[in-house]
Amino acid sequence: MKSIAQRSCNTILMMRFTTMIAAVFALSACSSAPVVNYYALNTQGAVLTDSKVRVIEVLPVSLPDRINRVPIVVQDLNGKIKILENERWTSTLAAELRDNLSAGLQQQLGAVDRYNSGMVGGKVAYRIASDFSHFDIIHNPNAQQQIEVAVAWIVKRNDPNTSLEKNTTQHQQLTCRMHFTQSVSPPQQDQPPQHHQMQDTISGANIALNRVVNAMALSIVAFDAQKTAPLTEGNCS
């Protein structure tokens, strides 16, 4: 009887020991799991005081599949793509771009985006369709990182008080495009480069997107006033 009781006790002790070891390994796995960081784009711009545009409609952005992801994509000088699974946008890049184009244009124009607002017709509205062929983070180990941007956009005027035929004439549409490279500021000397490099990259992406928003806003105001868009970057026709 004593032998049976001893074996039973040893079995219980072994089970407890095994459970403790499993718990230690589980805690070790949790502590060594990589941290996933999330980033969001952000646009800021000055109000255009000469804007008389009150209603816009910013359509979903067209973006190549290679970069339209939640994980951030980095490209080297040879075109090799690296997907950073632990560095992520808060949504797909196309959604980030559309939401920030909308927010930036509403701020600068003093307008309302009716795309998601449920606003009905009755006022002149400007529909903006944009196509980003590039919004690429370019990594250069021997120099600063860069954000390469190539975007085209079409602005269509829709006047509910004008016939459908007149709304489709060439005077109701404007086509613009721009292509530029935005440098990313290097980390400060007192900052660990690995920790702050992505934050600097996101700041550079914000500056690049602000340049696009500024150009779009100027083109819409000029189109509304039936004037030539005074763009310092890009051109319209």
Summary of the structure (lengths in Angstrom):
residues: 237
radius of gyration: 26.7
end to end distance: 98.1
largest distance: 102.6
contacts: 665
relative contact order: 0.16
helix: 37%
strand: 28%
